[in-house]
Amino acid sequence: MAESASRAGTAVSDMLQTTMNCEEVRTLLDQGAQLVDVRSPQEHRKHPCPGAVNIPLAVIQEALKQLDKATTVLLYCASGHRVGRAKRVLEASGFVRVHNPGSHSLLQDCYQ
């Protein structure tokens, strides 16, 4: 039970430590950061962010080879919940520069 509560606390922590300002996001993208949408393909098609690759959370473990461990990764989804889970998968696989810049709608604001 304590382990489950600890995991829940980590998930909430990952979700809450999300937002970066648009200047930080743009700087990382200009420096070559990988922008990864962990939403479903349907969500991605409806509301894509320019330059993002869609790797749904459900297949993130199998798709790790599509990402470069040496390059910063910016993960996003609709609310941040899936990002927290995806971030833990990437970090457990050796990725060290993984960020949650915020929700899809926050990222969209950076492109306007």
PAVEXKOL-472552 format. One record per residue: residue number from 1; residue in three letters; z, y, x of N, C-alpha, C in turn. Coordinates in steps of 0.02 Angstrom, whole numbers, plus 50000, padded with zeros to 5 digits. Layout:
# residues N
- n,res,n.c3,n.c2,n.c1,ca.c3,ca.c2,ca.c1,c.c3,c.c2,c.c1
- NUM,ALA,Z,Y,X,Z,Y,X,Z,Y,X
...
This chain:
# residues 112
- n,res,n.c3,n.c2,n.c1,ca.c3,ca.c2,ca.c1,c.c3,c.c2,c.c1
- 1,MET,50000,49941,50041,50000,50000,50000,50000,50063,50043
- 2,ALA,50039,50063,50098,50042,50121,50142,49974,50133,50174
- 3,GLU,49939,50078,50192,49873,50086,50222,49824,50117,50173
- 4,SER,49827,50096,50110,49784,50124,50059,49798,50198,50049
- 5,ALA,49862,50217,50047,49881,50287,50040,49858,50327,50100
- 6,SER,49863,50298,50160,49840,50331,50220,49765,50343,50218
- 7,ARG,49727,50293,50196,49654,50301,50190,49637,50354,50139
- 8,ALA,49673,50355,50084,49660,50406,50032,49674,50475,50061
- 9,GLY,49727,50482,50099,49743,50546,50130,49689,50567,50179
- 10,THR,49663,50519,50217,49609,50535,50264,49546,50556,50227
- 11,ALA,49529,50523,50172,49470,50541,50133,49477,50611,50106
- 12,VAL,49535,50628,50080,49547,50696,50054,49542,50746,50111
- 13,SER,49571,50729,50168,49568,50773,50226,49496,50785,50248
- 14,ASP,49455,50731,50251,49385,50738,50270,49348,50783,50221
- 15,MET,49363,50777,50157,49330,50818,50107,49350,50891,50113
- 16,LEU,49414,50904,50125,49439,50972,50125,49419,51010,50188
- 17,GLN,49409,50975,50243,49391,51008,50305,49315,51010,50310
- 18,THR,49284,51045,50265,49212,51039,50259,49174,51101,50281
- 19,THR,49190,51156,50255,49142,51210,50258,49137,51244,50325
- 20,MET,49076,51260,50340,49059,51300,50398,49023,51360,50367
- 21,ASN,49022,51415,50401,48984,51471,50373,48911,51462,50390
- 22,CYS,48869,51499,50356,48796,51491,50364,48773,51505,50435
- 23,GLU,48805,51552,50468,48786,51567,50537,48798,51506,50582
- 24,GLU,48855,51472,50573,48870,51413,50612,48819,51357,50598
- 25,VAL,48803,51348,50535,48754,51297,50515,48686,51312,50546
- 26,ARG,48663,51374,50539,48598,51393,50567,48596,51384,50643
- 27,THR,48651,51403,50676,48654,51396,50749,48647,51324,50770
- 28,LEU,48685,51280,50737,48681,51208,50754,48612,51180,50739
- 29,LEU,48582,51200,50684,48515,51176,50668,48464,51203,50718
- 30,ASP,48471,51266,50738,48426,51295,50789,48433,51258,50856
- 31,GLN,48493,51231,50869,48505,51194,50930,48484,51120,50925
- 32,GLY,48455,51102,50867,48429,51034,50860,48473,50985,50822
- 33,ALA,48525,51009,50788,48568,50964,50750,48527,50926,50699
- 34,GLN,48550,50865,50685,48519,50822,50635,48552,50836,50568
- 35,LEU,48513,50854,50517,48539,50868,50451,48527,50806,50408
- 36,VAL,48582,50776,50384,48578,50712,50348,48607,50719,50279
- 37,ASP,48567,50703,50229,48586,50703,50159,48607,50632,50141
- 38,VAL,48672,50623,50125,48696,50556,50109,48696,50542,50034
- 39,ARG,48664,50585,49996,48658,50574,49923,48605,50520,49910
- 40,SER,48598,50501,49847,48548,50451,49828,48478,50480,49837
- 41,PRO,48427,50437,49844,48358,50461,49849,48339,50505,49789
- 42,GLN,48363,50488,49730,48347,50528,49671,48375,50599,49677
- 43,GLU,48438,50604,49699,48468,50670,49708,48431,50709,49761
- 44,HIS,48413,50676,49815,48378,50709,49870,48310,50736,49847
- 45,ARG,48273,50695,49809,48208,50718,49785,48214,50778,49739
- 46,LYS,48264,50778,49696,48274,50833,49648,48292,50898,49682
- 47,HIS,48335,50894,49734,48361,50955,49766,48366,50945,49841
- 48,PRO,48310,50944,49876,48313,50933,49949,48332,50997,49986
- 49,CYS,48358,50989,50046,48368,51045,50092,48313,51039,50146
- 50,PRO,48283,51094,50165,48230,51091,50215,48254,51058,50280
- 51,GLY,48214,51012,50304,48228,50979,50368,48278,50921,50364
- 52,ALA,48304,50907,50306,48354,50853,50300,48320,50785,50295
- 53,VAL,48351,50735,50325,48331,50666,50316,48379,50635,50266
- 54,ASN,48354,50594,50221,48396,50563,50171,48416,50493,50194
- 55,ILE,48480,50485,50207,48509,50419,50223,48568,50410,50176
- 56,PRO,48556,50378,50119,48610,50369,50070,48671,50334,50099
- 57,LEU,48729,50354,50075,48791,50324,50099,48789,50248,50096
- 58,ALA,48759,50221,50044,48757,50148,50035,48722,50111,50093
- 59,VAL,48679,50146,50130,48643,50113,50185,48656,50146,50253
- 60,ILE,48706,50189,50257,48717,50226,50319,48730,50180,50379
- 61,GLN,48768,50127,50369,48783,50081,50424,48719,50050,50452
- 62,GLU,48674,50030,50408,48612,49998,50431,48563,50049,50461
- 63,ALA,48572,50112,50445,48523,50163,50466,48546,50203,50528
- 64,LEU,48600,50182,50559,48626,50220,50616,48575,50228,50671
- 65,LYS,48531,50179,50679,48482,50183,50733,48432,50241,50723
- 66,GLN,48429,50269,50663,48386,50327,50650,48414,50391,50679
- 67,LEU,48479,50390,50697,48512,50450,50721,48527,50445,50795
- 68,ASP,48529,50503,50827,48542,50508,50899,48616,50525,50909
- 69,LYS,48653,50480,50941,48725,50490,50953,48739,50551,50996
- 70,ALA,48691,50572,51037,48701,50628,51082,48689,50695,51048
- 71,THR,48665,50694,50988,48648,50756,50952,48696,50767,50894
- 72,THR,48714,50829,50883,48759,50846,50827,48729,50824,50761
- 73,VAL,48771,50798,50717,48750,50776,50651,48786,50818,50599
- 74,LEU,48748,50847,50553,48776,50883,50495,48763,50841,50434
- 75,LEU,48816,50817,50402,48810,50775,50342,48824,50817,50280
- 76,TYR,48787,50804,50227,48804,50838,50164,48789,50793,50105
- 77,CYS,48823,50808,50049,48812,50775,49985,48826,50826,49931
- 78,ALA,48838,50804,49871,48849,50851,49816,48917,50885,49819
- 79,SER,48969,50847,49837,49036,50875,49834,49076,50869,49899
- 80,GLY,49058,50824,49942,49094,50812,50004,49127,50744,50008
- 81,HIS,49134,50710,49952,49168,50645,49952,49129,50593,49992
- 82,ARG,49064,50587,49980,49024,50538,50016,49019,50556,50090
- 83,VAL,49020,50620,50105,49017,50642,50175,49078,50617,50214
- 84,GLY,49136,50621,50182,49197,50597,50216,49191,50524,50235
- 85,ARG,49164,50484,50191,49155,50413,50205,49102,50403,50259
- 86,ALA,49045,50438,50253,48991,50431,50303,49014,50455,50371
- 87,LYS,49053,50508,50373,49079,50535,50437,49122,50483,50472
- 88,ARG,49164,50448,50436,49205,50396,50466,49162,50339,50493
- 89,VAL,49109,50321,50458,49064,50268,50482,49031,50289,50547
- 90,LEU,49005,50350,50550,48973,50374,50611,49022,50378,50668
- 91,GLU,49081,50406,50656,49130,50412,50710,49152,50344,50735
- 92,ALA,49160,50295,50691,49179,50227,50712,49123,50194,50753
- 93,SER,49062,50220,50746,49005,50193,50782,48989,50232,50845
- 94,GLY,49033,50278,50864,49024,50313,50927,48995,50383,50924
- 95,PHE,48981,50408,50865,48957,50477,50858,49017,50523,50866
- 96,VAL,49010,50575,50908,49067,50618,50921,49060,50689,50892
- 97,ARG,48999,50709,50877,48989,50776,50849,48960,50770,50779
- 98,VAL,49005,50755,50732,48986,50746,50662,49024,50798,50621
- 99,HIS,48987,50836,50581,49017,50890,50543,48998,50885,50469
- 100,ASN,49041,50912,50428,49029,50920,50356,49022,50994,50343
- 101,PRO,48962,51021,50341,48954,51092,50332,48968,51117,50261
- 102,GLY,48980,51071,50215,48993,51089,50146,48946,51053,50099
- 103,SER,48951,51069,50037,48910,51036,49986,48837,51058,49990
- 104,HIS,48797,51022,49953,48726,51039,49948,48716,51111,49926
- 105,SER,48754,51134,49875,48746,51202,49850,48765,51254,49903
- 106,LEU,48816,51240,49943,48833,51286,49997,48778,51290,50049
- 107,LEU,48748,51232,50066,48693,51232,50113,48633,51270,50086
- 108,GLN,48619,51261,50022,48563,51298,49991,48571,51372,49999
- 109,ASP,48633,51397,49995,48645,51468,50004,48625,51491,50074
- 110,CYS,48630,51447,50123,48612,51464,50192,48537,51473,50201
- 111,TYR,48498,51446,50156,48425,51451,50161,48397,51511,50122
- 112,GLN,48440,51548,50090,48415,51605,50050,48421,51669,50088
